[in-house]
Amino acid sequence: MTLSQFWTMIFGKQIVWDERARGRDKLALRGGQRLRFSDTHLGLANLAQLLINALTGNWPTAGRPVTLTCFVGRVSLPSLAQSCSRKVRLERKPAQRRGGHVLRMTTKPTNPSGKMPLRWGGEAARIAVIPGDGIGKEVTPEAVKVLRAVTAPAKRPLEFVEFDWGADRYLKDGVSLPAGAVEMLRDEFDAILFGALGDPRVPSNQHAADILLGLRFKLDLYVNARPVELLHERLTPLRDRTEKDIQLMVFRENTEGLYVGVGGFFKKGTADEIAMQEDVNSRKGVERIIRYAYDYARQNGLKRVCMSDKSNAMTFAHDLWQRVFKEVKQEYPKIESRHLYIDTLCMEIVRDPSQFDVIVTCNLFGDIVSDLGAQLAGGLGLAPSGNIHPGRTSLFEPVHGSAPNIAGKGIANPFGSVLASAMMLDFLGWKPEAQVLREGVKAALKENFVTPDLGGVKQTVEVGDWLAKFADRVQ
């Protein structure tokens, strides 16, 4: 058995063995994470670490031991066992095939709660619900209501667990994210349905940064997916554009760039003050988001990927983006690859959005261009987003903020939250139900059964009830 077959046995469909790639890059986890070892130069220490990561790190066992049995040749098992002994119990016996062993690997329990997400064999898809602040507390319950309605006919197993993390909790006891929260979300849940954060009582928005940015970084949610789709032609400010003209996806790198908080002040508050903010870009981070964009295009039958940077001005950070893009695009010859500087991209999106299928860019530029796209498709009230790491707990949220000026009035638009829920269903693999949610929003827009921000007179709860009935009726 070759090492590539060995890894395929361990990881199953999660593994990709790319024979076209150069030696060190052949082994890759599906979703873009590259394991930079070759089949001929994989040391025992590295093999042991990969086994530990596979069995106890990247795929936590939620309290239940997992046993994997496979044939291994040309590996010194005593040395491997010694390297792995702290986290993985290894047993071996001679194999019937000459020159190898049967390796039995059993993880040691890591999660005493025993609550297992669906992706690891649990009984239901476990969804952490964090309504947050302001209108997040109003639109998130409507999304949950619609989710229950759309998944009931097919008996999709869903379990919702709500958490009160937000300004109220922060002001009460000073806690933004409780101790152990990240590990719990990582090990016990399939996805997070998020509302919105922001409260005038916390001017610094410290709790919002701790919770939302904290989860993005600590859960390594490196993909920010922002679909830009016009659901009704009356909503776009562009003249003579229809739904088919505005259908694209923006992928924003979500864990690096200017958002990592590297920087500082010198002589702050004086006339000589200097402020610095570092733009951090890693080869790993750039490659995995570009590769994710190409994989998404290929899986969804899309023909065009555009990478956007400002490499003519940012000659170091975005030179890396240029080099990685040129390398990765060679692996996708059937997809049209294009590069535009970010200022040109913004102009071109407004001039003719129909020329784009998939856009991929850095953290800051993605933040800007995705909001521009959202406005072309009807505004932030209709914009969903996903913060994704394939195969791990991922977070889905409406793009709009907490809107304290209308909070408590019952007029918040729930469409963004419902469309984010559709993205979550796609992530779970429940695509028919996801499509029903999108069709429901389109139908509500067609009938003008909408909240005041879209020209209607309906209350938040009324729109939620209408969508729930639509979901139940069409299935």
Buried (B, 14 or more C-beta within 10 A) or exposed (E): BEBBEBBBBBBEEBBBBEEEBEEEBBBBBBBBBBBEBEBEEBEBEBBBBBBBBBBBEBBBBBBBEBEBEBBBBEBEBEBBBEBBEEBBBBBBEEBEEEEBBBBBBBBEBBBEEEBBBBBBEBEBBBBBBBBBBBBBBBBBBBBBBBBBBBBBBEEBEBBBBBBEBBBBBBEEEEBBBEEEBBBBBBBBBBBBBBBBBBBEEBEEBEBBEBBBBBBBBBBBBBBBBBBBBBBBBEBBEBEEBEBEBBBBBBBBBBBBBBBBEEEEEEEEEEEEEEEEEEBBBEEBBBBBBBBBBBBBBBEEEBEBBBBBBBBEEBEEBBEBBBBBBEBBBEBBEEBBBBBBBBEEBBEBBBEEBEEBBBBBBBBBBBBBBBBBBBBBBBBBBBBBBBBBBBBBBBBBBBBBBBBBEBBEEBBBBBBBBBBBBBBBBBBBEBEEBBBBBBBBBBBBBEEEBBBBBBEBEBBBBBBBBBBBEBBBEEB
